[in-house]
């Protein structure tokens, strides 16, 4: 697919993702303007508007990051960084969201510190995207496995979860922002969250691999250890 075709497809897909919450927001704002609404109905409608507004905010943020990455207009400050600290901080910040999603984190961390040359801010963004993905699409009541290990000069973070349903798609397809069809559009915003995480890993000299086996979804992010 040419760059022009991909850009056209991205615009088409994202336009759909923007239109859906905007339509809902407009409808419920119209409802809220009615005089005969009960207080209960007003509260419910406001919650729906807030939910769709949050979706638009996330999509806008992702689009800005995609634009920065694809244009090369993104600053990456690589320095000696502890992956232990980054991963633990991300898990801590997602503790409540994991609980609300009824997911059980299973964490395996090494006793020793694992260091890489990376940008702490963008490393956090990678792992927050992955945990956010798990919170949205993992089956309720299942485990989210999060591990960090160092072997043969490589530092690897693995995040695995059981999806709500079989994905019926190859791992590499989940990176494609431009793939059409419900089976391949695993994440909202055309897989932008996963694609951004992959791009940010590669910008820091790392690799980003996805394995899909039925309903098992696993991501491995690897870097050279120092």
N, C-alpha and C positions, 0 to 999 in steps of 0.2 A: 504494500500500500504506500502511495506517495505521501510526502509530507503535507501537500495540499489536501489530499483526500482525507488524511487523518485529522487535519485541522477542521475540515468541513464536518466530519463525523462527530468530533468532539463538541462542536458548536451545536449540532443537532441534538445530541444526547443530553448535553447540559441544559439546553433550552427546555427540554422535556422535564428535567429534574427541577428546574426553576419554576416552570409553569404550574406543576402539580401543587406545591405548597402555597404559591401565590393565589391560585384559584380558591383553595380552602380558606386562606386568610380573608380574601374578599367576601366570600360567602358568609363567614361567621361575623365579620365586621358589620355586614348588612343585618344579620340577626340581632346583633348587639344594639343596633340603632332603633329597634322596635320598643315601643313604650310598654307593651304588655308582658315583658319578660319577668319571670320570677327571679329571685336572688340566686337560687340554685342553678337555674339555666344560665344566667349571666356568668356565674363562676365557672361553669363547665365550658362555656364558649371561650372565655378568656384563657383558660388552660390550653385549649386546642390551638388558639391563635399563638400563644407563647411557644408551644411545641413546634409549630411549623416555622415560626420566626427563627427559632434556634437552628432548625435544619438549613434554612437559607444562610444563616451566619456561618455555619460550618462549611457549606458549599462555597461560599464566597472566599473564605479563608483558604480552602484547598485550591481554588482557581488561581488565587494570587500566588500561592507557592508554586504551582505548576508553571505559571508564567515566569516566575523568577528562575526556576530550575532550567526550563527549556531555553531561556534567553541567556543563561549563564550569569544572570544578575543576582547571584546569591553569595553571601560571604560565609566561608567555612574556615574557622580558626581551629586548626588541629593542634592539640597539645596533649601531654601525657594525662590520661584520664582513667579513673577507676570505673570499670564496667559494673563492679559490685554496687558502687554507690548509685550510679545512674539507674540500674535495674531496680534496686531496692526502693529508691525514691519514687519511681514510676508506679511500682506495685502499691506503695503506701498511698499515693494520691488516688489510685483507682480502687482502694479497698471498699469504700462505700458503694461505688457503682457496681462492683462485682457482687457485693452483697445484695443490692437491689435487683440485680439480674439473676439472683439465686444461683450463682456460680461459686465453686469452691476452688480457690487457688492452691495448687500443690507446688511448692517452691523448693528447688534444689540449688543451693549456692555453695561454692567452695570456701574453705576456711581462709585460704590465701587470697590476697588481692590480685585481680586480673587487670592489667593495664594495657591500653592501646593508645595510639595517636588518633584522637578524635575531638570533635566539637561537642561539648556537653549539651548545649541547647538542642542541636539537631539529633544527637543520639536519643535524647529524651523524646523528641518528636517521633522518631522511628518506633520506639517501644510503646508510646502512648497511642499511636495509630493502631498498633497490633492489639493492644488490650481493649481499645475502644471497639475494634472489629469483633473481638471475642464477646464483649458485652452485648453487642447487637445480634450476633448470629449463632452463638453457642446454645446448645440445648439446655433448657432449664434443669437445674439440679445436677449438672455434670461438672467434672473437674476441668480446670484450666491449668495445664502443666507449664511451669516456667522454670527454665534451668540455665545455668551459666557454667561453662567448663572450659578448661584450657588443655589442649593436647597438641603435641608436635608443633609448637609455635603458633597455633591458631586459637583464638578466643571465639567461642560460639555461644550465642544466646538462642535458645529454642523456646518457642511458645506453641503449644498444641491444644486443640479443643475439639469436642464433638459438635458438629454442626446440627442445626435443627432438622435438616434433611440432607440427603445425599446431594453433592454439588453437581455431579455429572459433567465435569469440566476438567481439563488438564490444568495443572498448577500454573504453567506459563500463561495461560489465557487470562488468569486473574489479574495479570499486570496490564493487560491491554485496556487502555482507557476508551478505546474506540470500538470494542466488540459489541455487537447488537444482540438482543434476545435476552429473555428473563433468565435462562439457565446460566449464562455467562456473566450477567451483570450482578455479581455476588454482593457488591457493596453499593451503597447509595453514592451518587456522583460518579458513576461509571468506573468504579474501582479506583478512584483517585487517591483514596487513603493508602491503599496498598502500593500503588504506583509511586506515590510521593515517598513512602518509606523505602522502597527499593532504590529510587534515585538518590536519596540522601545517604544511604549506605554506600553506594558506589562512589559518590562524591568524596567519601572519606576513606576510599581505598578498600572497601569491604565488598562482600557478596551477600546476596539476598535470594534464598531458595525456598520455594513453596512445594510441599508434597500434599497431594490430595488422594485419599484412599477411601472411597465411599463417603462416609460422613466424618472421617478423620481429617482435620485440617491442621497442617503443621508448617511453621515458618522457622527457618534457620538463618540467623544473621551472623556472619563470620568476619573477623578482622585479624590482622597480624598482631600477635601479642608482643609486648616489649617487657 
